[in-house]
Structure formats: structure tokens, C-alpha cells
Amino acid sequence: MIRILIADDHAIVRAGLKQIVAQEKDMIVEGEAGSVDELLQLLPQKEWSVLILDINMPGRSGLDVLKEIKTRYPALPVLILSIYDEEQYGLRAIRSGADGYLKKISAPEELISAIRKLISGGKYISPTLAERLANTFTGKLSEKPHEKLSPREYQVMCMIAEGKSAEEIGETLAISAHTVYSYRNRILHKLNIKSNIELTRYVLEHKLI
């Protein structure tokens, strides 16, 4: 039996995933986590076959916790589930240790295919993402300034570019507005820009949102 652990802070998403998995006779969702703390508590309790991890977890980003999970459980296949296009987070997810990357709008059949691919020891990524990944190894794809940002910095950058206030970002990520401003300052420094307007222009020019 393929034992699946789901980590997503939205109960309705977890319910939908469980419904899809329930159609497969050899799969079962045996654990659900709505937060990073719950996830870290559940991981050592069973021998999980695969972890489905939302990229946007409150408190810590999915990519941030992914690195910790892969350090503790290197053999555990992890499928990243995201609302974002591969151009935004796909490459970062694979670099952080993800075994697959799937958008939340994907068809149910694609989710099942991804799970089975990971279980068999493979990776589940699109041809486009595979090409970008190959180019990074061959040196054909030069690293852009935003690719040097931490997962949380990258997330804050995109939210600022979407016009969200520090308070709104802080509420979404379960951090203080003061912490958001600290992230913003580090982002501006790393991108060598001076304002939110320049940041938004940078994000749009690189098609990050």
C-alpha cells in the first residue's frame, strides 16, 4: 500500500487530494498536516511512501522546510504542490530537493501519475523544467539575481510585487510586519535596487508573477 502524507494549510485542498487518492486501490492518505509543526511531528510516526507538500506553508515556506526534511529523510519522495508556474518556483523546488513539481490546477490523473513516478524512483517534472535544469548543470543558464534569494525572500518579493502591504504579507506568512521589512531590505540589497517600484518592475520583466 502506498502511504501518503499531505501537508497543506487549506483543509479543502487536503480533502480534495484525499478524494482523488481514494479512487486508487493501492493508495491511502494516512496523514494530514495543516502546518509545518504538524508535519514535522507526523514524519517520524510512520514509514511514508510519499509526501505531498504545499509550497506556501504559514510560518515557513515549503521550500525552506523541504531542505530540512530531505536532510532528515533523504529517501522520502517529495512532491511539491503549487499555485505558481514552474518558471517561478519549479527550478528552486528541484534544487531544494523536491522529486516532483505539480501545479494545483493539474488534472487528478496527473497527480496520480506523479505519485506513481516518484514511488518508482523517478522524478516528475515537465520537459520545460527538465530543460532549464539541464541548462543550469551545463552552464548555459546563468544565475539571475533573484535566484540567489532564499525561499522566504523570494516569496516575500513576489508578494510585494503583487501590491500586498507588509501587514498583509505578515498575516499570510505568520510573521510580523517588522520581519517583512527586514526581508524587503535584504531583497533590495541582493537585487541591487532601491524601491518597491523597481522591485515590481524587476519581477514583471523576469515574468516571476
Stockholm file with secondary structure:
# STOCKHOLM 1.0

chainA/1-209         MIRILIADDHAIVRAGLKQIVAQEKDMIVEGEAGSVDELLQLLPQKEWSVLILDINMPGRSGLDVLKEIKTRYPALPVLILSIYDEEQYGLRAIRSGADGYLKKISAPEELISAIRKLISGGKYISPTLAERLANTFTGKLSEKPHEKLSPREYQVMCMIAEGKSAEEIGETLAISAHTVYSYRNRILHKLNIKSNIELTRYVLEHKLI
#=GR chainA/1-209 SS CEEEEEECSCHHHHHHHHHHHTTSTTEEEEEEESSHHHHHHHGGGSCCSEEEEESCCSSSCHHHHHHHHHHHCTTSCEEEEESSCHHHHHHHHHHTTCSEEEETTSCHHHHHHHHHHHHTTCCBCCHHHHHHHHHHHHTCSCCCGGGGSCHHHHHHHHHHHTTCCHHHHHHHHTCCHHHHHHHHHHHHHHHTCCSHHHHHHHHHHTTCC
#=GC SS_cons         CEEEEEECSCHHHHHHHHHHHTTSTTEEEEEEESSHHHHHHHGGGSCCSEEEEESCCSSSCHHHHHHHHHHHCTTSCEEEEESSCHHHHHHHHHHTTCSEEEETTSCHHHHHHHHHHHHTTCCBCCHHHHHHHHHHHHTCSCCCGGGGSCHHHHHHHHHHHTTCCHHHHHHHHTCCHHHHHHHHHHHHHHHTCCSHHHHHHHHHHTTCC
//
